[in-house]
Amino acid sequence: MTLKLPIYMDHHATTPVDPRVLDAMLPYFSQEFGNASSIDHIYGARAHQAVEKAREQVVSILNARPEEIIFTSGATESDNIALLGVAEKMAAEGDHIITCVTEHKAILDTAKHLEKMGKTVTYLPVDRYGLVDPGDVENAITDRTILISIMAANNEIGTIAPLKEIGKIAKAHGVLFHTDAAQAVGHIPIDVKEMGIDLLSLSGHKIYGPKGIGALYIRGANPKGKVSPVMFGGGHERGIRSGTYNVPGIVGLGTALEIAEKEMGAENARFRKWTKQMLEAFQENIEGVTLNGHPEKRLAHNLNVCFPGIESKALMHLLRNDVAVSAGSACTTISVEPSHVLSAIGLQGYKIFSVIRFGLGRFNSDADIQYVIGKVNSCVYKLHKL
Ligand SMILES: Cc1ncc(COP(=O)(O)O)c(C=O)c1O
């Protein structure tokens, strides 16, 4: 079997569109191009039907109701609407938000913006596995708290948060609970009712759907009772998110979620087997390799490891034509910033710059895994000899 090089193992960054998703989308670029709001003619009515079908597909995987789903351009926008929208809507009730230091920048930077606007934000720490303590969440609640926002699964180390426990605490204190589930929905079971989630952000391109599409779940029949709109226009999506519907994107998102709902279990069993094989092979061949994130409470397709004494950028450079992975640090053009997630779990000094994140995906094969193991081991060996 010929391998397609470089082997893509960066599925937390983005995923390829599943061919089944693309097939479902294609007619909505050309023949079915109608504006989903122009329902008085057949073109618009068909586009509208496609949007509503996709809404049902989103609802099904979350155990939500159609009126609780707002289509957005992705998880960044959903996070912004959730935090800014709740802060504005609940201004009379309070001004305090609880979140966590390992959140995605879409949450952290929005929270910082809210601080500039006079709101108070508590950034909870995590333990060495990246887990936030529900007890800390409860202790942080004050009579001014309006929102708890804790990510469902971390995009770097794959740690899965205790959502149900946090949901219970939020409910007991009458505080809204939002979760950024961009890395979780479609990868692990999420039930918004059972987990007590009031708002949830998700994204199409993390689940073999297209880029530029996502959704925000807002519990209840009246989203405007919880969230003020942050942009204005034609009043689409119950007045929360104006703008002409991205029909192909929405169809793609719905189809991607329907596939994920059916295939998640079998896919995760494969990923678990492969990440175990990879970690064992690295640990057998390379001294001191350690796993970052929680050993069990983690996304099955995530393997975040430290290769001590190796600079991750140098390793990635050697692997460039063979394996596409990610380093554990955010790189800007002028500086390499240490990852805030790795710092938060206690990695220090050179160790932060020795991390590689492998994100396995639907189209990886057994042969890919064996190839990656061989390549990584030989490249690490080469770097050690330098
Ligand atoms: C946890 C998390 N939140 C938010 C985002 C942003 O998602 P999008 O690209 O859909 O805006 C990402 C993607 O990088 C993510 O991993």
Ligand as a Chemical Component Dictionary entry (heavy atoms), coordinates in Angstrom:
data_LIG
# 
_chem_comp.id                   LIG 
_chem_comp.type                 NON-POLYMER 
_chem_comp.pdbx_formal_charge   0 
_chem_comp.three_letter_code    LIG 
# 
loop_
_chem_comp_atom.comp_id 
_chem_comp_atom.atom_id 
_chem_comp_atom.alt_atom_id 
_chem_comp_atom.type_symbol 
_chem_comp_atom.charge 
_chem_comp_atom.model_Cartn_x 
_chem_comp_atom.model_Cartn_y 
_chem_comp_atom.model_Cartn_z 
_chem_comp_atom.pdbx_ordinal 
LIG C1 C1 C 0 -11.079 24.604 21.838 1  
LIG C2 C2 C 0 -11.237 25.477 20.637 2  
LIG N1 N1 N 0 -12.044 26.538 20.684 3  
LIG C3 C3 C 0 -12.223 27.342 19.633 4  
LIG C4 C4 C 0 -11.575 27.120 18.449 5  
LIG C5 C5 C 0 -11.825 28.032 17.284 6  
LIG O1 O1 O 0 -12.688 27.395 16.383 7  
LIG P1 P1 P 0 -13.002 28.010 14.943 8  
LIG O2 O2 O 0 -11.798 27.752 14.111 9  
LIG O3 O3 O 0 -14.207 27.232 14.499 10 
LIG O4 O4 O 0 -13.305 29.442 15.133 11 
LIG C6 C6 C 0 -10.707 26.035 18.350 12 
LIG C7 C7 C 0 -9.941  25.792 17.107 13 
LIG O5 O5 O 0 -8.762  25.999 17.024 14 
LIG C8 C8 C 0 -10.529 25.186 19.465 15 
LIG O6 O6 O 0 -9.704  24.150 19.428 16 
# 
loop_
_chem_comp_bond.comp_id 
_chem_comp_bond.atom_id_1 
_chem_comp_bond.atom_id_2 
_chem_comp_bond.value_order 
_chem_comp_bond.pdbx_ordinal 
LIG C1 C2 SING 1  
LIG C2 N1 SING 2  
LIG C2 C8 DOUB 3  
LIG N1 C3 DOUB 4  
LIG C3 C4 SING 5  
LIG C4 C5 SING 6  
LIG C4 C6 DOUB 7  
LIG C5 O1 SING 8  
LIG O1 P1 SING 9  
LIG P1 O2 DOUB 10 
LIG P1 O3 SING 11 
LIG P1 O4 SING 12 
LIG C6 C7 SING 13 
LIG C6 C8 SING 14 
LIG C7 O5 DOUB 15 
LIG C8 O6 SING 16 
# 
